Amino acid sequence: MKNIRLTFIIVILSLISVNNLWSTHIVGGNFSYKCLGNQMYEISLTLRRDCQNGQAQFDNPATITVFDTTDGNTTEYFTFTMEYNGDDTLNERVQTQCGLIGGDVCVHTTTYKKVISLPENSSGYLFVYQRCCRNFTISNLNDPLEVGTTIYMNITAAALKSCNSSPNLGVFPPIYVCGGNAINFDLHTTDAEGDSVVFSLCPAFIGGSRALPMPLLADPPPYIEVPYKSPYNVSNMIGGTPLLNIHNRTGLMSGFAENIVAQYLVSYCVSEYRKGVLLSQLYREFQINVRICNTLPIADFKVEIDECKNPVTLKIIDQSRDLYSSINQWDWSFDNNGMISNSTLQNPILILKDKGEVKISLQVMSPEGCIDSLTKRIKYETIVPILITDKPKICVGDSTPLIKSYTASANYSWTPNTNLTCNTCPNPIAFPKVSTMYYVNYSNGNCSGTDSVWVEVDPCITDSCAVLINEECLSSGMIRLTVRNYLGQIVNANRDHEILWDLYPLGATKPTQLYNQNPIEVSKNTKYLCTSKINTWRPNGPKTREFATTCIRKVNNTVSLSCNGPCADFELILSSCEDDYDKMHNLNFPDPLCISICGPACDFIIALFELNGNMVNPNDYEISWSNHQKGGAYVHLMDPYYDNLSVVVKKGDCTWYGRYVKSCINYKSKTANQQAKERSSPSRQMNRFELHEFLSNNPTFKLYNNSAQQIDLSQVPKNKNITGIYFLNDGIDTYKLQLIAD
């Protein structure tokens, strides 16, 4: 294995010497890692190169060396390569055409990623990437063109044992600062496990050389510190007063940039601890480019929206600034759904109707002629409700909405709060018994307002047997249907006032029936027939059905609301093995349950399935079958009871109604040939000894429990009670078996 590696290195070194790959481009980088479990780790290497003065692109691939530090000896453990992702790059660029002295700055950033295996050991691993060379323009190094870089990361044994992930170092600081100004870089980290981190300035190290710019095997530690040019060193990286430093807890890097054109190499370390134990240490380096600034306009603005008016008022407040000069020109452009307008005021005001989105663009200019621009998209919506414009006139017992449109983000309060379906919702239904003026107060935390609507009530002749069904959107996405009597009161379904629902979810041809349930929750596009029966009896007479006077009213309708929420797409499949639903959805019927309603058997099984084709887990749902079975993913029935089978399935706030309709157009018996053969058929009742003997004589049969799990009888302890219902399957047919005591 060592000979193979040596040959590979010699070949690559030859290619490097031929193509002369040394370059001036390294401006920073760092490692990080994430534990994926099972000793697998995602290793990330972020690199930055100079795209203004640099001569080479990113390495493709980048070669990483991993050292094992067991027993205090640093030995090479292995190397691996990381492919360059050309799409994962960002360019940061500063051009000095206006307002800056010192030359353009361009930094190109990319991140390599690879998943590797890291077995636990006693002391951890050291990851190293080395590359030459640095920018020749670096001010705080001697001969920077001859100095390469060593980027490293240490993962300790404690980190490996706990499957730890490194802190996230976040974004790099800005690529330039203006001279003569304080430096304040927020370099704080985030850590998924909540570990403690300690920041410190640390030295940069040499790595690679002009003769060997891309080492395929990094040098082992200890590493040589870069040659800082006097008076610069680790404690004085950029000069200035106060000296550059980093807070050990917050990661705030502060200092002062002298008012000269310069470029400095800066490096720091982040050490991660858990309960005082070191987990990892990350090293990062970057460059600070100092430029002399004489004007630097920065466009900025905020928008204050008065939503309690219609039209909506947008007050635009300019917040542009120039730290070295001033702003003397503002050019605004407003695009409201294609309607363009402009302004040169510093703080313009927009008047816009109802709701929408406006694109606001600002360009500012300093007296020196430097410009900056900013564009924001601002959404706006009035919270003023649009009430019923015509005075609604209703009969006693009737109801009416009070509002045409509203804003979901606002708060609404209605008074008086009697004879309303709700008094804090935006769209109540009113059913007053006398003429009433309703007031609505609306607010959103920023502003508030009041409006009113008059509802006139006439003593019309009413049908005391009439019922009204209200539809209401729920946050789950379901629609609540509520039956109200002619006075607008919610019907208490019982023997005196019976409610029968025939529900047809979208696509259903036969209904699911619910009795004396009010209200109920259904999905969008559900068709329903609600039958109301009001029973009355003569005083002192027997209260039985044959002596009742019954008033019947029916409401046949389809749900008109469409509501958003997690239940809006809640859907299941009701099927028997090998029927048309099975064929259509390619369902995963367990063999013991494959007793088809389409076959010759006089009994059958109908089961519930997810849309992915798998049978539902009954523990995840509340299931009620119309044959009074509670729970279970399937039912076992005798012909012809299938024609009345329906099911109600609940999961959290979601409800699904299913009605089975036999459909066997595409059915083909998968056992047609085998059924012609003679074979022994198992008895429907056996004890354990008889079952063992039967399985020994008929090895093609397999035993399954009610959950469709195969049972190996020889592995079940003889003293364990296993009586109950089981299934025998020979790969052709399935038989129900009752296992009785010996």
SEBA-256595 format. One line per 5 residues: number of its first residue (from 1); their letters; for each residue x, y, z of C-alpha. Coordinates in Angstrom, 3 decimals. Example, Ala and Ser with C-alpha at 12.3 -4.5 7.8 and 13.67 -1.06 7.14 Angstrom:
2
1> as> 12.300:-4.500:7.800; 13.670:-1.060:7.140
! end
This chain:
742
1> mknir> 0.000:0.000:0.000; 2.885:2.407:0.801; 4.460:1.751:-2.624; 1.191:2.619:-4.367; 0.939:5.891:-2.489
6> ltfii> 4.534:6.834:-3.285; 3.994:6.221:-7.008; 0.845:8.344:-6.974; 2.642:11.245:-5.308; 5.523:11.115:-7.780
11> vilsl> 3.134:11.281:-10.742; 1.236:14.224:-9.337; 4.408:16.077:-8.412; 5.612:15.696:-11.984; 2.387:17.227:-13.269
16> isvnn> 2.713:20.120:-10.855; 6.294:20.873:-11.903; 5.263:20.823:-15.541; 2.306:23.182:-15.123; 3.927:25.495:-12.533
21> lwsth> 0.809:25.745:-10.336; 2.167:28.083:-7.663; -0.028:31.134:-7.381; -0.747:34.241:-5.355; -4.283:33.808:-4.209
26> ivggn> -4.786:32.622:-0.617; -6.651:35.189:1.528; -8.258:33.035:4.225; -10.299:30.028:5.213; -11.327:27.591:7.944
31> fsykc> -12.505:24.024:8.619; -15.735:22.874:10.338; -17.442:19.530:10.867; -20.836:17.952:11.608; -21.458:14.550:13.206
36> lgnqm> -24.006:12.510:11.230; -24.017:9.480:13.557; -22.478:6.000:13.248; -18.981:7.588:13.242; -19.756:9.445:9.997
41> yeisl> -18.809:13.138:9.754; -19.392:15.867:7.179; -16.160:17.837:6.827; -16.349:21.382:5.404; -13.439:23.492:4.170
46> tlrrd> -14.184:27.140:3.334; -11.502:28.903:1.255; -11.123:32.499:0.073; -8.962:33.614:-2.844; -8.051:36.976:-4.305
51> cqngq> -9.998:37.420:-7.555; -8.398:40.825:-8.184; -4.671:39.989:-8.026; -4.695:36.177:-7.671; -3.437:34.016:-10.525
56> aqfdn> -5.065:30.620:-9.908; -8.516:29.192:-9.334; -9.508:27.004:-6.385; -7.890:23.575:-6.132; -9.886:20.830:-7.810
61> patit> -9.644:18.718:-5.846; -8.365:20.034:-2.502; -6.230:17.490:-0.626; -6.654:17.095:3.137; -4.270:15.264:5.474
66> vfdtt> -5.590:13.745:8.722; -3.132:13.066:11.549; -3.713:10.643:14.429; -2.245:12.025:17.666; -2.535:8.800:19.702
71> dgntt> 0.072:8.352:22.461; 1.342:11.890:21.864; 2.855:10.948:18.491; 1.524:12.747:15.427; 1.353:10.240:12.592
76> eyftf> -0.422:10.435:9.276; -3.719:8.569:9.485; -4.987:9.099:5.942; -5.509:11.690:3.200; -8.625:12.432:1.199
81> tmeyn> -9.659:14.841:-1.524; -12.598:17.239:-1.703; -14.095:18.128:-5.074; -14.536:21.779:-6.020; -18.187:22.799:-6.307
86> gddtl> -18.214:25.439:-8.997; -21.798:26.501:-8.198; -21.046:27.134:-4.533; -19.065:30.350:-4.869; -19.574:33.952:-3.849
91> nervq> -17.748:37.069:-4.995; -17.350:40.114:-2.747; -16.053:43.130:-4.669; -15.178:46.719:-3.822; -14.388:49.082:-6.682
96> tqcgl> -12.583:52.336:-5.937; -13.881:54.321:-8.882; -15.604:56.749:-6.521; -14.890:57.708:-2.938; -12.114:55.225:-2.146
101> iggdv> -8.333:55.446:-2.524; -6.200:52.300:-2.572; -7.234:49.986:-5.393; -10.058:47.531:-5.984; -10.698:44.524:-3.747
106> cvhtt> -12.240:41.223:-4.864; -12.601:38.093:-2.719; -13.863:34.766:-4.082; -15.280:32.285:-1.523; -16.162:28.601:-1.875
111> tykkv> -16.923:25.699:0.470; -15.802:22.099:-0.062; -17.810:19.319:1.646; -17.248:15.590:2.070; -18.596:12.812:4.351
116> islpe> -15.936:10.528:5.865; -15.688:7.903:8.592; -13.807:8.760:11.811; -13.441:5.819:14.214; -13.067:6.717:17.875
121> nssgy> -9.524:6.810:19.255; -7.825:7.913:22.456; -6.631:11.373:21.422; -8.556:12.586:18.349; -7.543:13.838:14.903
126> lfvyq> -5.810:16.840:13.349; -7.087:17.979:9.896; -4.606:20.004:7.797; -4.825:21.796:4.432; -1.680:23.507:3.108
131> rccrn> -1.357:25.807:0.077; 1.056:28.361:-1.311; 1.139:31.272:-1.798; -0.211:34.448:-0.229; -0.775:37.900:-1.747
136> ftisn> 2.450:39.858:-2.307; 0.587:42.986:-1.080; 0.246:41.853:2.563; 1.621:44.601:4.806; 2.347:42.713:8.039
141> lndpl> 4.479:39.841:6.622; 8.008:39.635:5.294; 8.182:38.284:1.728; 4.505:37.198:1.661; 4.930:35.869:-1.878
146> evgtt> 7.150:33.140:-0.403; 4.750:32.305:2.465; 2.036:29.671:2.185; -0.788:28.831:4.594; -1.698:26.014:6.953
151> iymni> -5.410:25.765:7.808; -6.129:23.237:10.505; -8.799:21.808:12.793; -8.455:19.596:15.882; -11.212:17.104:16.848
156> taaal> -10.623:15.559:20.275; -11.462:12.061:21.516; -14.206:13.554:23.711; -15.860:15.034:20.608; -15.723:11.682:18.806
161> kscns> -17.226:9.871:21.781; -20.159:12.291:22.088; -20.816:12.660:18.314; -20.159:16.389:18.651; -20.497:18.964:15.863
166> spnlg> -18.291:22.037:15.674; -19.541:25.598:16.220; -20.706:27.534:13.166; -18.234:30.384:12.624; -20.707:32.335:10.513
171> vfppi> -19.774:34.839:7.803; -16.374:36.439:7.329; -15.875:40.131:8.253; -16.221:42.831:5.549; -13.458:42.698:2.951
176> yvcgg> -12.392:46.298:3.567; -12.551:49.052:6.193; -12.013:52.773:5.939; -8.763:54.006:7.470; -8.917:56.282:10.491
181> nainf> -11.875:54.353:11.918; -12.497:51.907:14.717; -12.866:48.201:13.846; -15.796:46.273:15.296; -16.301:42.820:13.782
186> dlhtt> -19.000:40.592:15.290; -17.454:37.116:14.966; -19.826:35.328:17.357; -20.566:31.658:16.737; -23.604:29.419:17.112
191> daegd> -23.375:25.918:18.535; -26.170:23.372:18.092; -25.310:21.585:21.347; -25.002:24.778:23.390; -21.315:24.220:24.173
196> svvfs> -19.055:26.998:25.467; -16.628:28.646:23.058; -13.477:30.627:23.775; -12.033:33.073:21.216; -8.361:34.051:20.990
201> lcpaf> -5.931:35.595:18.548; -3.496:32.925:17.397; -0.549:32.867:14.969; -0.801:31.991:11.304; 1.441:29.166:10.078
206> iggsr> 3.492:28.531:6.945; 2.380:25.760:4.606; 3.470:24.695:1.128; 6.112:26.489:-0.920; 6.600:27.919:-4.394
211> alpmp> 8.378:24.679:-5.290; 5.532:22.552:-3.893; 2.444:24.794:-3.772; -0.170:21.998:-3.401; 1.257:19.329:-1.071
216> lladp> -0.534:16.010:-1.487; 0.655:15.130:2.002; 0.771:17.974:4.531; 3.712:18.360:6.876; 3.081:17.103:10.418
221> ppyie> 3.156:19.556:13.318; 4.739:21.488:14.892; 4.268:24.247:12.305; 6.369:27.333:11.677; 4.836:30.710:12.434
226> vpyks> 4.613:33.135:9.497; 7.380:35.800:9.424; 5.625:38.883:10.802; 7.201:42.171:9.670; 8.275:44.369:12.563
231> pynvs> 6.542:45.845:14.521; 3.689:43.400:13.743; 3.202:40.113:15.624; 0.409:37.932:17.057; -0.382:40.593:19.672
236> nmigg> -0.117:43.478:17.189; -1.508:42.255:13.880; -2.496:45.582:12.244; -1.047:48.344:14.425; -3.242:51.237:15.519
241> tplln> -4.453:52.167:18.993; -6.063:50.300:20.613; -4.418:47.133:19.285; -6.552:44.567:17.526; -8.050:42.098:20.025
246> ihnrt> -10.950:39.649:20.322; -13.221:39.158:23.334; -12.766:35.612:24.587; -16.506:35.052:25.193; -18.456:37.187:22.704
251> glmsg> -16.102:37.009:19.720; -16.241:40.799:19.228; -13.033:41.788:17.396; -12.114:45.425:17.956; -9.229:47.742:17.196
256> faeni> -8.323:50.748:15.073; -7.345:50.947:11.395; -4.717:53.580:10.710; -5.522:55.953:7.851; -3.200:54.328:5.300
261> vaqyl> -3.733:51.975:2.364; -2.778:48.539:3.691; -3.574:44.825:3.681; -3.193:42.730:6.844; -3.279:39.004:7.585
266> vsycv> -5.450:38.335:10.674; -5.958:34.951:12.363; -7.868:33.691:15.383; -8.891:30.400:17.028; -12.196:29.150:18.463
271> seyrk> -11.965:26.472:21.174; -15.099:24.515:22.076; -15.669:23.151:25.601; -18.324:21.047:27.321; -18.235:21.013:31.123
276> gvlls> -14.623:22.108:31.029; -13.530:19.403:28.560; -12.039:20.520:25.207; -14.005:19.164:22.242; -12.529:20.930:19.226
281> qlyre> -10.391:23.829:18.062; -11.024:25.685:14.794; -8.543:28.041:13.123; -9.625:30.853:10.786; -7.636:33.464:8.905
286> fqinv> -8.709:36.373:6.707; -7.384:39.647:5.318; -8.302:43.193:6.335; -7.984:45.645:3.442; -7.705:49.281:4.553
291> ricnt> -8.719:52.022:2.135; -8.775:55.802:2.442; -12.375:56.983:2.172; -13.438:60.524:1.255; -17.082:59.813:0.488
296> lpiad> -19.140:56.702:0.919; -22.898:57.213:0.446; -25.095:54.435:1.829; -28.724:54.367:0.657; -31.237:53.366:3.304
301> fkvei> -34.849:54.085:4.251; -37.721:52.771:6.325; -41.461:52.756:5.669; -44.187:53.528:8.200; -47.575:52.168:7.120
306> deckn> -50.880:53.489:8.420; -53.108:50.452:7.857; -56.044:52.026:9.681; -56.864:54.115:6.636; -58.200:53.162:3.251
311> pvtlk> -56.446:54.221:1.029; -53.318:53.177:2.957; -50.716:55.833:3.774; -47.024:54.894:3.380; -44.684:57.423:4.982
316> iidqs> -41.164:56.881:3.598; -38.383:58.066:5.873; -34.906:58.507:4.397; -32.099:57.025:6.526; -29.267:57.379:4.015
321> rdlys> -25.887:58.512:5.299; -22.317:59.223:4.287; -19.715:58.897:7.045; -17.214:61.076:5.169; -19.392:63.520:3.266
326> sinqw> -23.126:64.176:2.903; -26.164:63.295:0.772; -27.527:66.032:-1.479; -29.725:64.195:-4.004; -32.545:61.632:-3.685
331> dwsfd> -34.189:59.907:-6.638; -37.183:57.685:-5.778; -39.051:55.287:-8.054; -42.297:53.516:-7.074; -43.679:50.507:-8.977
336> nngmi> -47.191:49.581:-7.818; -48.415:46.717:-10.023; -46.930:48.355:-13.117; -48.003:51.909:-12.216; -44.735:53.891:-12.059
341> snstl> -44.289:57.159:-10.172; -41.220:59.174:-9.086; -40.148:61.708:-6.489; -37.070:63.765:-5.583; -38.239:64.623:-2.058
346> qnpil> -36.142:63.345:0.791; -39.177:61.885:2.613; -42.033:61.244:0.170; -45.510:59.940:1.078; -47.446:57.315:-0.914
351> ilkdk> -51.235:56.869:-0.931; -52.243:53.367:-2.099; -55.635:51.655:-2.152; -56.688:48.443:-0.373; -53.717:46.071:-0.444
356> gevki> -50.831:44.988:-2.644; -47.059:45.273:-3.005; -45.028:48.275:-4.067; -41.375:48.186:-5.195; -39.555:51.215:-3.803
361> slqvm> -36.165:52.112:-5.323; -33.876:54.844:-3.965; -30.689:56.268:-5.484; -28.699:58.781:-3.437; -25.725:60.946:-4.453
366> spegc> -23.011:62.769:-2.506; -21.645:66.221:-3.535; -18.589:64.406:-4.902; -20.854:62.567:-7.375; -20.723:59.123:-5.732
371> idslt> -23.980:57.166:-5.744; -25.574:54.212:-3.978; -28.946:52.566:-4.479; -31.367:50.338:-2.590; -34.611:48.601:-3.540
376> kriky> -37.215:47.168:-1.155; -40.506:45.423:-1.809; -43.146:46.553:0.683; -46.428:44.721:1.209; -49.336:46.735:2.526
381> etivp> -52.949:45.982:3.427; -55.594:48.103:5.095; -57.248:46.614:8.158; -60.388:48.679:7.625; -63.105:46.061:7.052
386> ilitd> -65.563:46.366:4.198; -68.967:45.967:5.830; -72.278:45.054:4.238; -73.087:48.258:2.378; -76.866:47.836:2.063
391> kpkic> -78.707:47.694:5.363; -79.458:43.992:5.678; -83.081:43.124:6.401; -83.840:39.680:7.806; -86.710:37.774:9.350
396> vgdst> -86.735:36.566:12.948; -84.693:33.374:13.015; -82.711:34.282:9.919; -79.059:35.320:9.912; -76.744:37.553:7.932
401> pliks> -73.010:38.165:7.573; -71.845:41.598:8.694; -68.680:41.967:6.652; -67.611:41.528:3.026; -63.836:41.478:3.443
406> ytasa> -61.256:41.796:6.194; -57.536:41.468:6.964; -56.492:38.227:8.645; -53.635:39.889:10.548; -55.899:42.357:12.390
411> nyswt> -57.903:41.928:15.592; -61.657:42.481:15.541; -64.163:42.926:18.379; -67.950:43.170:17.882; -70.605:44.693:20.155
416> pntnl> -73.192:43.919:21.317; -71.834:40.383:21.639; -75.262:38.674:21.746; -76.825:36.773:18.848; -73.475:36.464:17.084
421> tcntc> -71.657:33.269:16.155; -68.554:34.922:17.657; -67.627:38.377:18.863; -63.829:38.393:18.421; -63.626:36.892:14.931
426> pnpia> -63.501:39.060:11.793; -66.574:37.587:10.078; -69.362:36.657:12.514; -72.856:35.671:11.488; -75.573:37.780:13.170
431> fpkvs> -79.020:36.387:14.025; -80.628:39.137:16.112; -84.246:38.830:17.254; -84.739:42.594:17.076; -83.240:45.305:14.880
436> tmyyv> -79.692:45.950:16.096; -76.751:48.254:15.387; -73.504:46.263:15.481; -70.160:47.994:16.095; -66.759:46.623:15.151
441> nysng> -63.454:47.748:16.681; -60.372:46.798:14.676; -56.665:47.119:15.471; -53.262:45.602:14.678; -51.078:46.944:17.486
446> ncsgt> -50.109:50.038:15.480; -53.497:51.692:15.021; -57.204:51.135:15.631; -60.590:52.196:14.292; -64.370:51.692:14.596
451> dsvwv> -67.228:51.117:12.144; -70.862:49.986:12.370; -73.624:48.206:10.465; -77.423:48.246:11.045; -79.358:44.957:10.835
456> evdpc> -83.135:45.335:10.549; -85.306:42.450:11.794; -88.916:41.953:10.661; -91.446:39.569:12.286; -91.795:37.496:9.121
461> itdsc> -93.774:34.253:9.055; -91.150:31.573:9.604; -90.948:27.849:9.147; -90.358:26.497:12.649; -89.053:23.263:11.128
466> avlin> -86.465:25.011:8.958; -82.787:24.447:9.562; -79.755:26.413:8.420; -76.263:25.003:7.957; -73.297:27.307:8.605
471> eecls> -69.853:26.664:7.112; -66.745:27.788:9.015; -63.033:27.445:8.214; -60.891:25.923:10.964; -57.162:26.498:11.389
476> sgmir> -56.593:22.807:10.617; -57.988:23.275:7.087; -61.185:21.377:7.883; -64.624:22.994:7.440; -67.059:22.911:10.346
481> ltvrn> -70.735:22.365:9.420; -73.190:23.484:12.103; -76.949:22.874:11.980; -79.012:25.756:13.429; -82.752:25.913:13.947
486> ylgqi> -85.024:28.593:12.554; -84.075:30.888:15.450; -80.405:30.567:14.618; -79.655:28.378:17.634; -77.310:25.391:17.406
491> vnanr> -79.369:22.188:17.270; -78.719:19.789:20.150; -79.095:16.532:18.221; -81.089:13.973:20.234; -84.312:11.950:20.072
496> dheil> -86.421:15.124:19.926; -84.425:16.627:17.076; -82.621:13.990:15.020; -79.862:14.861:12.535; -78.749:12.413:9.832
501> wdlyp> -75.780:13.268:7.602; -75.063:11.624:4.247; -71.526:12.720:3.354; -70.020:12.380:-0.105; -66.317:13.413:-0.083
506> lgatk> -64.964:14.397:-3.488; -65.217:11.381:-5.826; -67.425:9.277:-3.525; -70.473:7.542:-5.061; -71.978:6.246:-1.823
511> ptqly> -72.337:8.232:1.401; -70.803:7.905:4.822; -73.621:8.303:7.329; -73.395:10.063:10.680; -76.263:10.110:13.156
516> nqnpi> -77.013:12.834:15.723; -73.671:14.584:15.415; -73.675:18.401:15.342; -71.453:20.133:14.449; -69.265:17.978:12.203
521> evskn> -65.986:18.636:10.358; -65.501:17.828:6.672; -63.013:18.543:3.901; -63.422:20.908:0.967; -65.762:19.954:-1.923
526> tkylc> -67.705:17.522:0.314; -71.272:17.026:-0.890; -73.786:16.441:1.885; -77.443:15.703:2.512; -78.553:16.761:5.986
531> tskin> -81.903:15.356:7.119; -83.515:17.098:10.111; -86.364:15.324:11.970; -88.180:17.231:14.718; -90.303:14.815:16.777
536> twrpn> -93.171:15.963:19.014; -95.602:13.934:21.135; -98.992:14.615:22.645; -98.964:15.441:26.355; -99.067:12.346:28.533
541> gpktr> -98.825:10.140:25.451; -96.210:7.435:24.888; -92.954:8.846:23.507; -92.258:6.195:20.911; -91.618:6.677:17.223
546> efatt> -94.983:5.340:16.099; -96.765:7.989:18.176; -94.486:10.897:17.173; -95.436:13.742:14.893; -92.349:14.295:12.737
551> cirkv> -91.396:17.414:10.818; -88.744:16.621:8.191; -86.523:19.101:6.396; -83.588:18.288:4.111; -80.640:20.407:3.029
556> nntvs> -78.718:19.149:-0.008; -75.556:21.101:-0.717; -71.817:21.045:-1.466; -69.263:22.735:0.788; -68.321:26.028:-0.847
561> lscng> -65.428:27.054:1.400; -61.810:26.161:0.634; -59.638:26.412:3.743; -55.877:26.192:4.193; -54.285:24.074:6.896
566> pcadf> -52.526:20.765:7.597; -55.761:18.795:7.108; -56.630:20.248:3.706; -54.957:17.325:1.902; -55.670:14.588:4.481
571> elils> -56.585:11.562:2.336; -56.614:7.767:2.752; -57.552:4.744:0.596; -60.142:2.078:1.471; -59.505:-1.152:-0.439
576> scedd> -59.763:-4.914:-0.585; -56.934:-7.045:-1.960; -56.779:-7.221:-5.769; -59.796:-4.939:-6.294; -59.669:-1.891:-8.600
581> ydkmh> -58.413:0.418:-5.838; -55.529:-1.964:-5.136; -54.709:-2.111:-8.858; -54.894:1.658:-9.226; -52.696:2.548:-6.233
586> nlnfp> -50.411:-0.533:-6.149; -51.130:-1.099:-2.454; -48.875:-3.180:-0.221; -51.350:-5.772:1.055; -49.736:-8.171:3.592
591> dplci> -50.243:-11.757:2.327; -52.281:-12.926:5.349; -54.794:-10.111:4.711; -55.147:-10.737:0.988; -58.703:-12.084:1.095
596> sicgp> -60.355:-10.286:-1.789; -63.952:-9.199:-2.028; -63.610:-9.895:-5.740; -62.749:-13.577:-5.275; -64.868:-16.675:-4.664
601> acdfi> -64.522:-16.609:-0.866; -67.650:-15.850:1.167; -65.674:-13.644:3.532; -63.231:-10.844:2.795; -60.995:-8.147:4.289
606> ialfe> -61.166:-4.382:3.666; -58.242:-2.268:4.896; -57.085:1.349:5.199; -53.975:2.569:3.363; -51.824:5.690:3.209
611> lngnm> -51.426:7.359:-0.194; -47.923:5.853:-0.359; -49.496:2.384:-0.594; -48.671:1.197:2.926; -51.361:0.014:5.318
616> vnpnd> -51.996:2.538:8.075; -50.591:2.054:11.552; -53.770:1.981:13.688; -51.855:3.446:16.619; -51.494:6.704:14.652
621> yeisw> -55.232:7.160:14.098; -58.616:7.048:15.831; -60.589:4.642:13.623; -64.323:3.893:13.869; -65.818:1.288:11.511
626> snhqk> -69.530:1.196:10.743; -69.681:-2.441:11.939; -68.991:-1.033:15.458; -65.346:-2.122:15.410; -63.172:0.443:17.161
631> ggayv> -59.605:0.719:15.912; -57.716:-1.628:13.649; -56.363:-1.049:10.170; -58.818:-3.535:8.593; -62.109:-5.378:9.092
636> hlmdp> -62.975:-9.023:8.323; -66.561:-9.312:7.033; -68.975:-11.810:5.547; -70.621:-11.207:2.181; -72.760:-9.093:1.548
641> yydnl> -72.126:-6.727:4.444; -69.497:-4.833:2.466; -72.205:-2.735:0.835; -72.828:-0.881:4.093; -69.219:-0.499:5.238
646> svvvk> -67.965:2.976:6.041; -65.253:4.327:8.312; -64.422:7.564:10.123; -60.700:8.219:10.669; -59.338:10.985:12.908
651> kgdct> -55.757:12.139:13.311; -55.336:15.163:15.552; -57.659:17.840:14.169; -58.110:16.027:10.834; -61.083:13.813:9.903
656> wygry> -61.519:11.544:6.886; -64.753:9.778:5.852; -64.625:6.636:3.723; -67.335:4.440:2.199; -66.369:1.219:0.455
661> vksci> -67.884:0.592:-2.966; -67.128:-2.786:-4.522; -65.206:-2.407:-7.788; -63.709:-5.505:-9.450; -63.544:-4.567:-13.145
666> nyksk> -59.797:-5.265:-13.351; -59.760:-8.207:-10.954; -57.930:-11.326:-12.043; -57.622:-14.134:-9.534; -53.950:-14.561:-8.855
671> tanqq> -54.664:-18.150:-7.704; -56.766:-19.338:-10.646; -54.276:-22.002:-11.767; -53.332:-23.092:-8.310; -56.951:-23.482:-7.199
676> akers> -57.371:-26.267:-9.744; -54.788:-28.325:-7.900; -55.702:-30.572:-5.041; -54.167:-29.663:-1.752; -54.888:-30.211:1.890
681> spsrq> -56.826:-27.364:3.468; -56.053:-26.525:7.101; -58.685:-26.886:9.755; -60.173:-23.592:11.008; -59.423:-24.562:14.640
686> mnrfe> -56.307:-26.251:16.073; -54.351:-26.530:19.272; -50.613:-25.902:19.380; -49.655:-29.568:18.903; -51.996:-29.978:15.918
691> lhefl> -50.685:-26.759:14.361; -47.068:-27.862:14.770; -47.854:-31.190:13.106; -49.755:-29.464:10.273; -46.874:-27.055:9.558
696> snnpt> -44.380:-29.937:9.579; -46.462:-31.831:6.980; -47.208:-28.731:4.886; -43.980:-26.661:4.690; -45.461:-24.276:2.107
701> fklyn> -47.751:-22.792:4.767; -46.597:-19.815:6.854; -48.189:-18.627:10.101; -49.024:-14.914:10.626; -50.514:-12.954:13.520
706> nsaqq> -53.192:-10.236:13.330; -50.514:-7.628:12.511; -49.409:-9.634:9.438; -46.114:-10.577:11.126; -44.791:-14.060:10.370
711> idlsq> -44.539:-16.345:13.429; -41.933:-19.099:13.783; -43.708:-21.541:16.112; -40.470:-23.355:16.986; -39.082:-20.112:18.481
716> vpknk> -42.057:-19.518:20.796; -41.530:-20.886:24.364; -43.806:-23.854:25.061; -45.077:-22.310:28.280; -46.190:-19.102:26.532
721> nitgi> -49.926:-18.702:25.914; -50.448:-17.922:22.215; -54.130:-18.739:21.790; -56.140:-16.419:19.567; -56.768:-15.607:15.901
726> yflnd> -54.007:-16.252:13.324; -53.711:-16.649:9.545; -52.195:-19.464:7.448; -50.900:-18.640:3.966; -49.370:-21.034:1.444
731> gidty> -48.414:-18.353:-1.065; -51.723:-18.901:-2.831; -54.612:-18.649:-0.392; -55.076:-17.360:3.148; -57.024:-19.136:5.892
736> klqli> -58.248:-17.764:9.180; -57.253:-19.968:12.138; -58.342:-20.020:15.770; -55.539:-21.387:17.948; -57.021:-22.971:21.052
741> ad> -55.497:-24.287:24.275; -54.010:-27.795:24.298
! end
